[in-house]
Every structure is written in C-alpha cells, then in structure tokens.
Amino acid sequence: MPAPPAASKGLNEEPQAPAAGAVKTLLVLADCTKQHVRELLPKITGWLGGRVAEVHVETDVVGFSRAREKDPSHPIPGGPPDLVVVLGGDGSILSAARAFKDDPVPTLGINLGRVGFLATVEVHDWEQGISEVLDGRGVVEPRMRFAAQIHTKRADGRGPASLVALNDLVLTRGALQGMVSVSLRVGHSWVSDYRGDGLILATPTGSTAHSLAAGGPILAPSMRGVVVTPICPHALSHRPLVLHPDSEITVEVVRAAGLVSLAVDGHGFYPLDVGDTVTVRRHPVAYPLLARPGSHPWQRLRDRLGWRGSFTPDSDIEVAHSEGEAPGPGQGEVL
C-alpha cells in the first residue's frame, strides 16, 4: 500500500493549538443552506474583523470541500489559514477536514447542527469560544484518521490514489440486494468472515457515528484505536472489535448478490466487486480539532445522548452526579 501523502507533522508529533496572537489569517467555512447560519455569519465576521488581520469566508463548505478533493490546488480564500472556524454541524466539520486532509489546520466548530459531537462550541457561546482560541487558551483534540487504499480487479486495475477518513469507512450491500460476505485480516492473520449487511471501520471520533448505531462501543476521542463493527451480522456471535491503532487491516469482498460500495465519512461512495480489497492504516497525521478549555468529554456525551434519563437538563441531577471540580485550562477534551 502506498504511503499516505506527505504532511507537515510526523507520526509521533501532536498538533498544537494556536498560541495567543498567532492567528493572523482566519477562514470561516459556513453551511449557508441553514437559515440560522446565514443569520449568524455577518455577526461573527463583523466581530472577527476587529480581532484578526485577515478574515475570509467560504459560504458553501460542501462545495469548497468537493472542489479541494477534486483538485488539491483549488485556491483557498486568502491562502492557507492559521485557523478555520466552521459554522454548521458535524457534517460541515467533516467537509472541512476533507478540504484540508493533506495539510490539516486547527479547526473550531460552532454547533449549528442537530447533535454536534465534533462542533464543540454551542452557538450561544460563540463569542467566548472563539475568544479563548484567539487568546491561546484553546485545547487541541488530535483526532486519529484512516489512510485507505482500494485494490480492485476492474479493467484499469486501480482505485482512488488514496482515501482519508476522520470518522469511518463503511462497506455495505446495496439497498435492494442480498447479504454480502467480507473477510477481515489484521496483518497476516485472518480474523473472520462476516456475512450480513456490511462492516464498519471507525476511528475513535467515528465511534459515536454509524458504528454506535450498529451497536459498537464508544471510544474516548483522544485515544487511538480501530473499531470494527458488523452491520446486522447473520451470525449473532459476531461482536464489535477494538484493534490496535497501528494494525494494517484488510477487508476483502468474498461474496455479494449485487452492488457493494465503500463510503468514506458518509460522503465518497466507491463501488466494489467480489475479490476487491480495502487496506486500512492509521494516517500519520492527526486532525487538530479544537475545544474550549475545561471541556469534559463525558458531560458532552450525557448532553448529546440523554444519559440523564431525559434530553431535558436537570440541575438537581447534574449536581448530585458531579464528578468533582471542573478541569483547569488546557486539561479538558471533548467528543
């Protein structure tokens, strides 16, 4: 498998949050298909204008991402930024990560979506959240990514040059097709054949996405690991697995009654034939998502998944189950 594209940081280097005064060029990526994003955008850009030397805006984050994927030399408004601020939901942040997959940029998400595991600043706190990052108090959350390669038996003998995933790689059967059988190998060792609707390979970030809905475990976002989750397996003994992050994983399509596809972060869909394989490794460069100082991952999980027993916050329960003092600046992490 060819090595992933060269990038500015090595395998053992962790990305850093911007220092105070270090942000000279800032790019706002907005999902302006949402009315509340369109309403908030001029407020944020006006506020940023007095605090950052250069502020540039891209109002179509999905279109910008697609253009950058198709042509990595596609121009970035204002040139390479020191900080990216995303206005939208988790899908918008995944689009931003695709746009900067070769040269990741510290990225802060303002949650204007439905759930917001990746967008760590709530919309009512946008001013304080951005201020903390500009003042050098942001917390970087290095997110493990996948580097994958498709090996196909098609006529051209080639798949995409490289695939990069922040969330997950999902191999699935067609909606109207029968079950698919896939074989999983880790290194030189065969693990099992899975027969069912498909197989999910998820990063810790992606463990709260499709994998979670399919019964997979939740991993802490700052850890490294690979979740393997079968989708509706025919054999009930097939359970999700957590693999070492440095494993080389190979998935082969063994049998299929029709169309089989590979989805990359729920976005790119690549057709697969029987005999095709997908090889997956940990990408050498983590993606630097930013969080507010003192953020707590398990509190966010309670908020997002309703672990209080209700999706309505209850201050009495929150106090009763307090886990002690809030972490200090730079000590928190978020999902």
Secondary structure, DSSP 4 states (H G I P E B T S, - for coil): -PPPPP-SS-TTPPP-PPPTT---EEEEEEBTTSHHHHHHHHHHHHHHHTTSSEEEEESBHHHHHHHHHH-TTSPPTTSS-SEEEEEE-HHHHHHHHHHTSSS---EEEEE-SSS-SS--EEGGGHHHHHHHHHTT--EEEEE--EEEEEE--STT----S-EEESSEEEEEE-TTS--EEEEEEETTEEEEEEEESEEEEE-TGGGGTHHHHTTPPPPPTTS--EEEEEES-SSTT---EEE-TT--EEEEEEEESS-EEEEETTTEEEEE-TT-EEEEEE-SS-EEEEE-TT--HHHHHHHHHTTTSSSS--HHHHHHT--SSPP-TT-----
